[in-house]
Amino acid sequence: MGLPWAGKTGCSPVQIRVGWGAVLYSLIGTCRLNSVEPEAWLRYVLGQIQDWPVNRLRDLLPWKTDLTST
């Protein structure tokens, strides 16, 4: 059970998982530093990102997201 694209990046599947874990941990920490509930923010982003314009992805960052109206 490997990741089919892991060999193309030169990284092992474990390195890739650790990398994604670091990204997620960083985003959760950023939420906490900005007084945003991490779970609420993640639910909001996952619900919005499919239809969100790619040139406005910055608006989904924790310090720019207004969760009071959701």
C-alpha positions as CSV (number, residue, x, y, z in Angstrom):
1,M,0.0,0.0,0.0
2,G,2.2,2.8,-1.2
3,L,1.6,6.1,-2.8
4,P,1.9,5.8,-6.6
5,W,3.5,9.2,-7.0
6,A,6.0,8.8,-4.0
7,G,8.7,7.3,-6.2
8,K,8.5,10.2,-8.6
9,T,9.2,12.8,-5.9
10,G,12.3,11.0,-4.5
11,C,10.6,10.9,-1.1
12,S,9.4,7.8,0.8
13,P,5.7,7.6,1.8
14,V,6.7,8.2,5.4
15,Q,8.5,11.4,4.5
16,I,5.4,12.6,2.6
17,R,3.1,11.8,5.5
18,V,5.4,13.6,7.9
19,G,5.4,16.6,5.5
20,W,1.6,16.8,5.4
21,G,1.5,16.3,9.2
22,A,3.8,19.3,9.6
23,V,1.6,21.4,7.3
24,L,-1.6,20.5,9.2
25,Y,0.1,21.1,12.6
26,S,1.3,24.5,11.3
27,L,-2.2,25.5,10.2
28,I,-3.7,24.4,13.5
29,G,-1.1,26.5,15.4
30,T,-1.8,29.5,13.2
31,C,-5.5,29.2,14.0
32,R,-4.8,29.1,17.7
33,L,-2.5,32.2,17.4
34,N,-5.3,34.1,15.6
35,S,-8.0,33.0,18.1
36,V,-9.8,30.9,15.5
37,E,-11.2,27.5,16.4
38,P,-9.1,25.0,14.3
39,E,-11.9,22.5,13.7
40,A,-14.4,25.1,12.7
41,W,-11.9,26.7,10.4
42,L,-11.0,23.4,8.8
43,R,-14.7,22.5,8.3
44,Y,-15.3,25.8,6.7
45,V,-12.3,25.6,4.3
46,L,-13.2,22.0,3.3
47,G,-16.8,23.1,2.6
48,Q,-15.7,26.1,0.5
49,I,-12.6,25.1,-1.3
50,Q,-14.2,23.2,-4.1
51,D,-16.0,26.2,-5.5
52,W,-13.4,28.8,-4.4
53,P,-11.5,30.8,-7.1
54,V,-7.9,29.8,-7.1
55,N,-6.7,33.4,-7.2
56,R,-8.5,34.0,-3.9
57,L,-7.1,31.1,-1.8
58,R,-5.4,33.6,0.5
59,D,-8.9,34.6,1.7
60,L,-9.2,31.1,3.2
61,L,-6.3,31.5,5.6
62,P,-7.2,31.5,9.3
63,W,-6.5,35.2,9.9
64,K,-8.7,36.3,6.9
65,T,-11.6,33.9,7.5
66,D,-14.7,35.3,9.3
67,L,-16.4,32.4,10.9
68,T,-18.9,34.5,12.9
69,S,-21.4,34.4,10.0
70,T,-21.3,30.6,9.4
